[in-house]
Amino acid sequence: MEAFGVRFTVTDNQRFEALCSLFAEVKRDKDAGRFRDQTEWVRFVPDEIKGQFVWLTQAERERWLSVRDSTIICIPNPSQQLGSEWNFFAVFEAIQDGDYEIVECVPAGNGIGEMRINPDGYPYGGVGPYIALAEAFGFTVLGVNECGKYESREELQG
């Protein structure tokens, strides 16, 4: 994997197609420089996938939005993000805030998919939200390229 991004198993073609459709919508917004309201992302995620995310209550969401702009955001290493639970809206906030171009979500071999990005600088925000999406859709992350070098799952888990 030469491109920055996440490589994962594809065990269900319908789920992969749904992930690629979601990815294309996120790319459309990122390319336009205008993201839709966060609540609109819910309709692009199949119902059976939604349970893989943490859902804040309306009060928790409002509280977070009131402090978000003044909160320091820590970007953990990919090894710390494998198997993590993500707040649904945080995935899209992280993508929106990331300093990179979204490239593509494509098959990359038999039973393998990749979500690819092109960083504009460093730090650019990391591949965490893509790890979260791959895992939420039921796929196993095989490895990532976050810093210009591919690291397999085994290397990440050390």
Buried (B, 14 or more C-beta within 10 A) or exposed (E): BEBBBBBBBBEEEEBBEBBBEBBEBBBEBBEEEEBBEBEEBEEBBEEEBEEBBEEBEEEEBEEBEEEEEEEEEEBEBBEEBBEEEBBBBBBBBBBBEBEBBBBBBBEBEEBBBBBBBEBEEEEBBBBBBBBBBBBBBBBEBBBBBBBEEBBEBEEBEE
